[in-house]
Amino acid sequence: MLPDKSRADYFRERRKEVGQFSVSVPREKLDALNKKLKSQGKTKTKWLNEKIDEEISEKE
């Protein structure tokens, strides 16, 4: 395990590179999405990154 100072530094640097995206959705929708993603072998992170890339490329 990292010492507290190193851990704090690690997360401080990580926050410069990685942002958080959090929203509340109805449980039934989330469960359905999780089921679909599991059948596709995708994580929510991978799926969201793909959707963001699609949106960004449509706008350009």
C-alpha positions in Angstrom: 0.0 0.0 0.0 1.2 3.5 -0.8 2.2 5.8 2.1 -0.5 8.5 2.7 1.6 11.3 1.0 2.2 9.2 -2.1 -1.4 8.2 -2.2 -2.5 11.8 -2.0 -0.1 12.8 -4.7 -1.2 10.0 -6.9 -4.8 10.9 -6.7 -4.1 14.7 -7.1 -2.3 13.9 -10.4 -5.0 11.4 -11.5 -7.7 14.1 -11.1 -5.7 16.3 -13.5 -6.0 13.6 -16.2 -9.3 11.8 -15.4 -12.7 13.4 -14.7 -15.8 11.9 -13.1 -19.2 11.6 -14.7 -22.0 10.6 -12.4 -25.7 10.7 -13.0 -28.8 9.1 -11.4 -31.0 7.0 -13.6 -34.0 4.8 -12.8 -32.9 1.4 -11.4 -34.7 -0.6 -14.1 -32.9 1.3 -16.9 -29.5 0.8 -15.2 -30.2 -2.9 -14.7 -31.2 -3.3 -18.4 -28.1 -1.4 -19.5 -25.8 -3.5 -17.2 -27.4 -6.7 -18.6 -26.9 -5.6 -22.2 -23.3 -4.5 -21.6 -22.5 -7.8 -19.9 -23.8 -9.7 -22.9 -21.6 -7.6 -25.1 -18.6 -8.0 -22.8 -18.3 -4.3 -22.2 -17.8 -2.2 -19.1 -19.8 0.9 -18.4 -16.6 2.9 -18.8 -15.8 1.4 -22.2 -19.4 1.9 -23.3 -19.6 5.5 -22.1 -16.2 6.4 -23.8 -17.6 5.0 -27.1 -20.8 7.1 -26.8 -18.8 10.2 -26.0 -16.5 9.6 -29.0 -19.6 9.2 -31.2 -21.1 12.5 -29.9 -17.8 14.3 -30.4 -17.3 13.0 -33.9 -20.8 13.9 -34.9 -20.3 17.5 -33.8 -17.1 18.0 -35.9 
